[in-house]
């Protein structure tokens, strides 16, 4: 039976112990290549300097993403230039923000916004997060209290968003968004934050928290490589298809389309 199980695993290939972690918001940072390789496959340019932080730039040069773990507090910084009706905007995510949640936001930067109005609160309500309101202020908290999303509106009507996760033993992470951040990007972040899908981490990279649930799994290196390659292949296929449909050469990715128009106040329903 053991011989059959090992057949096809490749010469010298051995399974490695990993853990599926729930909730994903407490899984820790993870491998930043989950974010960076998808962007590279989508036509983003690597502007990193030798021995410096990761810096990636969108094909149209309007958005720049950096990851710097060497400064305090460190983490992800995303900046978008003003373009058309879209004002300059930014978002910051702490170093311990799980890459699966970061990717929810950064993957959305490679796609045109949906024609439908984004609904930031919908994925949180679907996962039965607790929503409460205080005047023009709203807060959604996960059922176990480990993650949250806050919305505040100042006297000028500017939308102020911030989010985070943690427990009593760990400071966790936080994320903030400029009032001008395109709403479909905040909604993409919200969907990734609320997702019930666990995050996978290798042995030795599992955070110490009483609020996480872990499931041990044995994974082959070739399986990990195949999963990563599938994500990269999907990004390339989408980029090529979009370039083909736009009439551009297939080697030229379609520029990111910023969101424009008026910004509606995102009030939870019901």
C-alpha positions in Angstrom: 0.0 0.0 0.0 2.8 2.4 0.8 4.4 1.8 -2.6 1.2 2.8 -4.3 0.9 5.9 -2.3 4.5 7.0 -3.1 4.2 6.1 -6.8 4.3 9.2 -9.0 5.6 11.5 -6.3 8.9 11.8 -8.1 12.4 10.6 -7.2 13.3 11.7 -3.7 10.2 13.7 -3.1 8.8 13.6 0.4 5.6 15.1 1.8 6.0 18.2 4.1 3.8 19.0 7.0 1.6 22.1 6.6 -1.4 23.4 8.5 -4.7 24.8 7.4 -5.5 27.7 9.7 -8.9 29.1 10.5 -9.8 31.9 10.6 -7.5 33.1 7.9 -7.3 36.6 9.4 -5.1 35.2 12.1 -2.8 33.1 9.9 0.1 35.5 9.8 1.7 37.1 6.8 2.7 34.1 4.7 4.7 34.0 1.5 4.6 37.4 -0.3 5.2 35.6 -3.6 1.5 34.8 -3.5 0.9 38.5 -4.2 4.0 39.4 -6.2 4.1 36.6 -8.7 0.5 37.1 -9.6 1.1 40.7 -10.3 4.2 40.0 -12.4 2.2 37.5 -14.4 -0.3 40.2 -15.0 2.2 42.5 -16.5 3.3 44.5 -13.5 6.9 45.7 -13.6 9.4 45.0 -10.8 11.0 48.3 -9.6 12.7 46.8 -6.6 16.3 47.9 -5.9 19.0 45.5 -4.9 18.6 44.5 -1.2 15.7 46.9 -0.9 12.0 46.4 -0.4 9.7 44.8 -3.0 8.3 47.5 -5.4 5.9 46.7 -8.2 4.4 49.1 -10.7 1.2 48.6 -12.8 1.5 48.5 -16.6 0.0 52.0 -16.9 2.3 53.3 -14.1 -0.6 54.7 -12.1 -0.4 52.2 -9.2 2.7 51.2 -7.1 2.8 48.5 -4.5 5.6 48.1 -2.0 6.4 45.6 0.8 9.0 46.6 3.4 9.5 44.4 6.4 12.6 46.2 7.5 11.0 49.4 8.9 8.5 49.9 11.7 5.7 49.1 11.5 6.5 47.7 8.1 4.2 46.0 5.7 2.3 46.8 2.4 1.8 50.3 1.0 -0.3 50.8 -2.1 -0.5 54.2 -3.9 -2.6 55.1 -6.8 -2.1 58.3 -8.9 -4.8 60.7 -9.8 -6.3 59.9 -13.2 -9.5 61.3 -14.8 -12.3 61.4 -12.2 -10.2 59.3 -9.8 -8.3 61.2 -7.2 -5.0 60.1 -5.7 -5.5 57.3 -3.2 -3.6 55.0 -0.9 -4.0 51.9 1.3 -1.6 50.4 3.9 -1.7 46.9 5.3 0.4 45.7 8.2 3.2 43.2 7.9 1.1 40.3 9.5 -1.8 40.8 7.1 -2.2 37.3 5.5 -1.1 37.4 1.9 -4.5 35.8 0.9 -6.2 38.9 2.2 -3.7 41.3 0.6 -4.2 39.4 -2.7 -7.9 40.0 -2.5 -7.1 43.7 -2.9 -4.1 43.5 -5.2 -5.6 41.0 -7.6 -8.5 43.4 -8.0 -6.0 46.0 -9.3 -5.4 43.8 -12.3 -9.0 43.7 -13.3 -11.5 46.4 -14.5 -14.2 47.2 -11.9 -17.5 45.5 -12.2 -20.4 47.3 -13.8 -22.4 46.6 -10.6 -22.0 48.9 -7.6 -19.6 47.4 -5.0 -21.1 46.4 -1.7 -18.5 46.3 1.0 -20.7 44.8 3.7 -22.3 42.0 1.7 -19.6 39.3 2.1 -19.4 40.1 5.9 -23.2 39.7 6.2 -23.0 36.4 4.3 -20.6 35.1 6.9 -22.8 36.3 9.7 -20.5 39.0 11.0 -22.0 41.2 13.6 -22.9 44.7 12.3 -23.7 47.7 14.5 -24.2 51.4 13.8 -23.6 54.6 15.7 -25.0 57.4 13.7 -23.0 57.6 10.5 -20.4 55.1 11.8 -20.5 51.4 11.2 -18.6 48.4 12.5 -18.6 44.8 11.4 -17.0 42.2 13.7 -16.4 38.5 13.0 -18.3 36.0 15.1 -15.3 35.1 17.2 -14.3 38.8 17.6 -10.9 38.3 16.0 -11.4 40.5 13.0 -13.2 43.8 12.2 -13.9 46.4 9.6 -14.8 50.0 10.6 -16.4 52.8 8.6 -16.5 56.4 9.7 -17.7 59.5 7.9 -16.3 62.8 8.9 -18.1 66.2 8.8 -17.1 66.7 5.1 -18.6 63.3 4.2 -15.3 61.6 3.6 -15.3 57.9 4.0 -12.7 56.6 6.5 -12.1 52.8 6.5 -9.8 50.7 8.6 -9.7 47.0 9.5 -7.6 44.6 11.4 -7.4 41.3 13.3 -5.8 40.0 16.5 -6.3 38.5 19.9 -5.4 39.4 23.5 -1.9 37.9 23.1 -1.0 39.3 19.7 -1.1 42.8 18.3 -2.1 41.2 15.0 -2.4 43.6 12.0 -4.3 46.6 10.8 -5.2 48.1 7.4 -6.2 51.6 6.5 -7.7 53.1 3.3 -7.7 56.7 2.1 -11.1 58.3 1.7 -10.5 58.4 -2.1 -9.6 54.6 -2.4 -11.9 53.2 -5.1 -14.8 51.4 -3.5 -14.5 48.3 -5.6 -11.0 47.8 -4.0 -12.3 48.1 -0.5 -15.1 45.6 -1.4 -12.5 43.2 -2.8 -10.5 43.5 0.5 -13.7 42.9 2.5 -14.5 39.7 0.5 -11.1 38.3 1.1 -11.3 39.3 4.8 -14.6 37.5 5.2 -13.8 34.4 3.2 -14.2 31.2 5.2 -11.4 29.5 3.2 -8.5 28.6 5.5 -5.0 29.8 4.9 -2.1 27.2 4.7 1.2 27.7 6.5 4.2 25.4 6.8 5.3 23.9 10.1 7.0 26.5 12.2 5.0 29.3 10.7 1.8 28.8 12.7 0.9 31.7 15.0 0.4 31.1 18.6 -3.2 32.0 19.2 -6.0 30.4 21.2 -8.5 31.7 18.6 -7.1 29.7 15.6 -8.1 26.2 14.6 -5.5 24.1 12.7 -5.7 21.0 10.5 -2.5 19.1 9.8 -2.0 18.1 6.1 0.9 16.5 4.2 1.7 18.3 1.0 4.2 17.4 -1.7 6.6 20.1 -3.0 5.3 19.4 -6.5 1.8 20.0 -5.3 2.7 23.3 -3.8 4.5 24.2 -7.1 1.5 23.2 -9.1 -0.9 25.3 -7.1 1.3 28.3 -7.3 1.8 27.8 -11.1 -2.0 27.5 -11.6 -2.5 30.9 -10.0 0.3 32.4 -12.2 -1.1 30.7 -15.4 -4.6 32.1 -14.6 -3.2 35.6 -14.3 -1.3 35.3 -17.6 -4.4 33.9 -19.4 -6.6 36.7 -18.2 -4.1 39.3 -19.2 -3.6 37.9 -22.7 -7.4 37.5 -23.2 -8.0 41.1 -22.2 -5.2 42.4 -24.4 -6.5 40.4 -27.3 -10.1 41.7 -26.9 -8.8 45.2 -26.6 -7.0 45.0 -30.0 -3.5 45.3 -28.4 -0.7 42.9 -29.0 -1.1 39.9 -26.8 2.2 40.6 -25.1 0.9 44.0 -23.8 -1.3 43.8 -20.7 -4.4 46.0 -20.6 -3.9 49.0 -18.3 -5.7 49.0 -15.0 -8.9 51.0 -15.2 -9.5 53.3 -12.3 -12.9 53.8 -10.8 -14.6 57.1 -11.5 -17.9 58.8 -10.8 -19.5 59.7 -7.6 -18.8 57.8 -4.3 -22.0 56.7 -2.6 -22.0 56.3 1.2 -21.8 52.5 1.8 -24.5 52.0 4.3 -25.2 48.4 5.4 -28.7 47.1 4.6 -31.1 45.5 6.9 
